[in-house]
């Protein structure tokens, strides 16, 4: 499909030891129905065959640029890797695709279609476009679609500017990284991809928060990519560390930007900073049977009633009730049971995973 506005899209892909998945990732970009793209792949000193696979694709297609680190920087320096790749980008819009994830065939076409649905003046005020996602569960070989639970258009479109902070500063990250297009000028304005503290081990959530103050968002009600879940490889201690780092980031962001946050949002959120992340931390501590630390977190959030702040989705209200009950019973079983029920009720299973499955999807 031809559009009046056909900007170059730069897709940044970080990869490390993805020899089993990187070809699938690259092929999902090669088969895009929108053709004005470039792909910048940075390999963080893989020890497997990943760089050789990428190099083979890069030699065949000039739209693929390959950067290879001599030494592994690891998850504590993701921002350095992403910003190294960003320097090579020539596009007006920046995409984000990890080396084991895949795009749907019309992913870029749908995003460009959305940008064409608004006029040039409106596009200037968009800092980020985002959409929906699916998952590839590697432990069960199941493909499913994530139920999108955030229905407030003001929040998901960050309209007025800053509205998305109503969720972000609670610790709710409703944006799926592989679905985004980021306005390159606005990304450069905030200094590129942000990772603070280093222990947060991600750049998406901190970067979204800063982009919230630079322009509106544009939400697209389409499945734009699938991200791969390796559940067994994620330890509970890792999740606990991430939750603590997110809380630290939220507190820093608030201190740095309090004067820029709209007054109404500021007054609403002051007493609730990091609430949902703290609830997630409480859940992870219970799952890890660390009940002493869990009690401290519980005391901090037990009297926070978000009904005065926002209309919570029923899933979040149930999560609070079940997590508090699990602490009282000192049992993680109820949390595991609730998660299983939630997935069965809210997530739509598409079928069994097969490599390169995206080529046969009619999304």
N, C-alpha and C positions, 0 to 999 in steps of 0.2 A: 504494500500500500504506500502511495506517495503522500507526503505531507507538505504543507506550505513551509513549515518550520522543521528542518531536519538537521539538528545539531550533531556534532561529533560527541559520542559518549565514550569516556575512558573508563574501562573496567579494571579495577585493581584486584589482583588475586595474590594472596600470600599462601605459600605452601611449604610444608615440611614433612618429609617421609610419607607422601601421599601416592606412592607408586601404584597402588591399587585403584585410585580414584581420580588422579589428575587428568587422565585422558578423557574421562567422562565429563569432567568439569569443562575442559577446553572444547570438547565436541558440542556441549550445550550452548556455548557462545557461537561457535562456527555455524550452527544451524539456525541462528536467529533470523527471523523474517525482516527485521530492520537491520540494514547493512552498514550504516555509518557509525562504526565503532572501532575502537582499538582496545587491546588487552595487554595490560602491563603485569607480568607475572614475576614476583620476587620469591626466589627459593632461599630459605634460611639455612643454608648449608646442610641439606638433606644427606643422610648416610645411605640411602637406598637408591633406586633407579629414577627417582622423580626428576632430577635435573636433565637426565638424558632423554626422557620422554618429552619434557617441555622443549628442549633444544631442537628435537626433531620437528615438532610442530612449528616452532619459530622460524626454522629454515624454510619451511614450505609456505608460510603465510607471513607477509610483511606487516600485517596488522597486529601481530603478536610480538611484543617486546619482552626479552628475557633478562632479568637481573639475578645474579647469583652471589650470595654472601660467601666470603671465604671462611668466616667463622660464624657459628650459630649464636644468635642474640637471644632467642627464646622469648617466652611470653611476657617477661618483665620489660621488654623493649619493643613491643608491637608498634608503638607510636613512631619510633625511629624507622622501622621497616616500611610502614604505610607512608610516611612522609618522604622517604627515599623514592618510593614508587610514584608518589604524587608529583614529584619534580619532573618526572618523565611524561606526565599526562599533558595532552594538548587539547582535550575536550572541554566544552562548556559545562558539561555535566559529568559527575564522577559516580561510577557504580562500584559496588563492593561485593565480591564473591569469593568465599574461602575455597581453598583448593580441593575440598572433598564435597562441595555443594554443586548443585546444577540449576540452571535456568530452565524455565518452560520455553517452548519454541517462540511464542509471541511476547515474551517478557518485555523486551525493549520496545517492540511495536506498541504495546499497550501504554507504556510509560510516555512515549513520544506522542501518542494519540491524546493522552491526558494533558500534556503540555500545549498541544495545539487547540485544546478545548477552551483555553483562556487566551486573552489578547496579550500582545507584547508587553504592555505596561504592567499587567498583572503578573506575568512571568518574572519580571525583575524583582518582585517582592517575595518570590518563592525561594526559600532556603533549602527545602528538602521535599522530595516526593517519595511516598512509600505505599506499600500494598500488603497483600496477604501471602501466606506461606504454607507449604506442606512439609512433611518430615519423612525421612528414611530411617527406620529403626533397624540398625544393623544386628542387634541381638535377636530380633524376631523376624527379620526380613519383611516387615510390613511397611507399606506406604500409607500415610494418612494426611488429612488436611486439618490444620489447627483451626479451631473455632475462634473467631475474632470476637472478643468480649467487650470491646470498648466502643460504645455506640454514640457517645456525645460528639457531634460533628465539630463543635467548637474546639474540643480537645484534640481530636485526630487531625484536624486541619490547622491547629495552632492559630485560631482566628477568634478574637484579636491576638496579635503577637504577644506571646508569653502565656497563652491559655494552656498549652501542653504542660507547663510547669505544675499545674494542679495535680497531674499524675506523676511526672518525673520526680518531683521533690518528695513524693511519698515513697519513691523507689520502684515505681511501676514503669518498666520499659516496654511500651506497646509497639515499638517499631522493630520489624524484622530486618536485620542488616542487609541481607541479599536482595531485598525488595526496593532499596533506595536508589534515587538519583539525587546527588547533592550538587547544589549550585557552586561551581568551582570558585567563583569570586568571593562568595560568602564563606566558603571553607578556608580560603586563604586569609580572609579578614580575621578569623579567630585563631590564626596561626597553624592551620592544618589539623590533622587528627590529634586528639588529646587523650592522654592516659595518665590519670592521677587517682590515687597513688599508684605506683608501679604494680603493687600487689593486686590491683583490680583485674589485671590480665585481660583487658579488653579496651578497645578504643571507641566502640559504638556509642554506648550510653553517655559517657562524658561529652563526646562530640555532639550528640543530639541536643544535650542540655544547652550548650553554648549556642548552637544554631537556632534554638528556640527564640533567642533574643535578637536574631538577625533578620527574621522574615517569617512568613506564613508557611505552612506545610500544605501539601496536596495529597489527599488520600485517594487511592485507586482500589476499588473493590474487585480485585482480580488476584488469582494465585499466580505469583510471579517467579517463585523459585522453590526448591526443596532443599532443606538442610539436613545433614546427616547426623544422627544421634548415636553416640557410642556410650550408652549408659554405664556399662560395667567398668569403663575406664575412668569414670569420674568418682573420686572418693568423697566421703562426707566431709572430711577435714578440708578438702579443697573448696567445697561449697561454703563452709563456714568462713573460711578466709576471704572468699570473694564477697560475701555478704558484709563482713566487717569493713572491707575496703570501699564498698559502695556507700555505706553510711558515712565514712570519712570523706568521700568525694562530695556527697550532698551537703555536708556541713561546710566544706571549703567553698563550694559553689555559692551557697547562701551568703557567706561572709563577703565574698568578692563582689557579688552582683546584687546585693540587697537594694541598692539605690536604683537599679535598673528594672527590678521586678515590679510590675503594676501593683499599685497600692492594695486593691481589692484581693488579689492573689496572695500578696504578702501577709495581709491581716489574717486570711483564712488558714494559711499554712504554717504560721510561726510555731504553733504547738504540736505540729504533726510531722515534722521533718523526718524522712526515712521510715515512716510507720510500716509500710508494707515490707520493706527490706528487713526491718527488725522482726516482723512476724515470720518472715522466711528464715531468718537467723534462728529464731526460737524453734521453728519446725526442724531445722537441720540439727540443732543441739539435742533435741529430743530423739531424733533418728540415730544420733551418735551416742545416746544414753548418757549425755553430759547434763544431768538434771540440776546440778548446783549452779552452773552458769546460766542454764535455762531459766531458773527462778529469778535471777537478776534482770534478764531481758523482759520476762513477764511483768515484773513490778514496774518497769519503765513504760510499758504499753497498755497495761490492763485497763486503765481508766480513759484511754483515748477512744472517743466515740465519733467515728467518721460520718455518721448519719447527718450531722450538722454541717459537714463540709462538702459532701458529694453524695450522689445517689450510687451506692455501691452495687456492683453486680452481685447476684445471689451467690456466685462461686466464692467471692471474697468474704462475704459474711459467713458462709459455711466454713471456710478455711480458718477463720478466726475462732469460731465456736469449737471446731474439731481439734484445733491445735491446743487450745486452752484445756479441753477435756483430756487430751493425750498427756499433757503435763500433770494434770491432777491424778491420772491413773498410772503415771510413769510407764507408759506403754507406747511404743512406736507402731504397733500393729494397726491401730485405728487410723493412723496417718497413711500407711501403705494401702489399706483397704479403701480409704476415701479417694486416694489418687487413682486407683484402679477403676472405681466407679465413675469418677469424673471423666476419665479418658473414654470409657464405653459410652457415656451419655453425650459428650460434647464433641468428640473427634470422629470425623468421618473416614473410615477405612476405604482406601481405593483398591487395594489388592496386594499381591506379593511383589517384592522388589526384584527387578531384573536389571542388570547393567544397561544403560542407555534407554531406559524405559520412557524418558521424556520425549523421545522421538515419536512415540505412538499416542501421546496424550493430546487431546483436542482442547487445550486450554488457550 
